[in-house]
Amino acid sequence: MEPTYAVSWRDSEGSTDAGRLELGPQSLRLEGAGILEIAYGDLTAISIGRGTGDRLGGRTTVVLSRRNGRPLWVAPVAQHAALLELHDRVNARLRERR
């Protein structure tokens, strides 16, 4: 079973959504009002966004940098520990592909 997280997210155009994030073997999938699937190969970096512009609803985010130059900010809804877990799991999948 793949890990899932309750999250909210914002894209580079400022559009926000909430739903769930699922970490699949080849990609991560965000399901809310719509579906956004991002292959791990399309990610160039991952970081913890602590600055004011990186926050989402006042919460610290995981910032996913993509090859298309359009970052995505993801904030776990439930607990802060999920932020570090999400960061570490996505980062591990990125390292597997390098």
Buried (B, 14 or more C-beta within 10 A) or exposed (E): EEEEBEBBBBBEEEEEBBBEBBBEEEBBBBBBEEEBEBEBEBBEEBBEBEEEEBBBEEBBBBBBBBEEEEBBBBBBBEEEEBBEBBBEBBBEBBEEEE
